[in-house]
Amino acid sequence: MKRILLLKPPSPTLVNGKISKLPLELMSLASALSSKPFYNLLVEKYGSIDKKASEYQIVIEDLSSLKSLSQKNISSLECFDLVGITSTTSQINQAVNICSILKEKNPNAKFVIGGPHASLAKEQLLVYNLFDVINVGEGIESFPLIASDILNDAPFYRAENIIYDGHRNYKDTSKSLVSINNYPLSSNSITLLDLSLYDTSGFIAHDGIIKTPIALIQTSIGCNHNCSFCSIPQIYNYRKFVCLERICEEFIQYFKNGIRLFHIVDDTFSDPFGRPLELSTLLNNTFRQGMIEWVFNIRADDLVNRYLDNLSGNNFKNLVWYFNQLSKSGCRGISIGVETGDSSLLKRINKRTSLSCVSLLTDAAKEAGLGVKWYLMVGLPGQNWNSIFKTADFITKNVPTGMAVSFFIPHIGTEFFSDKRIKFESNNFNDFLSCPEPKDRYQKTLKSIISTDVMNNEEITKARNFLIDTFLENKGKKQGVEKCGL
Ligand code: SF4
């Protein structure tokens, strides 16, 4: 039986400790590779030479709780027929390093790279001359076909969203032909993980009680917004939703395997705004109170106003009721992509977030006993000290329960990547770090790798530290206190 290794490189954003999040990308791929009905569906949609699904021995190696590869004895990774690596931009040097080491040890193995960096910087990856396939777009639909092609020595023709290094040509259609509700559950692959390798601090920023690793739940693919700084619209030119019953099924299967904490990762789960409420009803009917905790990202925009416009009575009270309902099903908190407390800057980055809506959601969720985490960014073009002070003022007035302040890093393919107002101070992808991992969110060791028209990189670094201090002071805590940001 052919052996496939699915690998995630170390996390340079790790400061201390371990990662709490299970590797959703690798688990989804492993589940897709293991499902014969899903393979048959792919063959039906994309055409085939090999109509029969193969059986593989699949191993997941999640190195994300390591800071660098030197901490790992990789001799156990040398005897695979195919290695699939997923990588972000800041992990790409590690991915290249692992690939070249394993290739030297096992020249017959084939290597496929995927993940956000491969989708955004495909041409750059060709330069390394290392990877047999650079898989762009949604890997769940293409990787099982690529694996079958490679391991059966078939020509690369089926999945059209690949770069095939051998011919140096590609079709970048990034299309998706299969319903997302037919994707195998990521939780099918949980038995491939060693759960003792994951952090169990839980949702500390939301004062969570349950302590297990955290399962990431994907409820959609793609996004119908177009924020100037975001690469998601460049990667997916479609949007698909998972139905609520399927999401609930995923919760149940993780639960059966000992996982009690769930983080819904999509930015747009609250579109439409009643969707979280509908999920909470299903979860309430499925789990006894106190058995699970879950958190999700909520958009603070017109969706909220449209929802409230259909209700009679007081907006604040209606939202408190909404969050109370969620809380009964185990919801511990919400995260809001605020980005900045400067409304004119929000418009310039096309974020479509309303600050009054952020305040309303934050107050109502806190009133219902939920945690509220804000995501903020520093280093945007045009974001000067005046703008940073507006954000500090907004934090002081609203005080969320948790915060993640990230350095802005322009992604390839976004309008900011070639913006003349931005100067990269480093070309080393190892330095492309936006924010420490959750347990060390408020550490100030990271430095900005860009300067802008209005702030140099040192000022941007100071601005991040200033916002963290503002938050911690307002939380009545000492500077530098460690508190989880998830
Ligand atoms: S930041 Fe969020 S809402 Fe904006 S385009 Fe990206 S995924 Fe969509």
Residues whose N, C-alpha, C, O or C-beta is under 5 A from the ligand:
A	BS01	SF4	C223 H225 N226 C227 C230 I232 D267
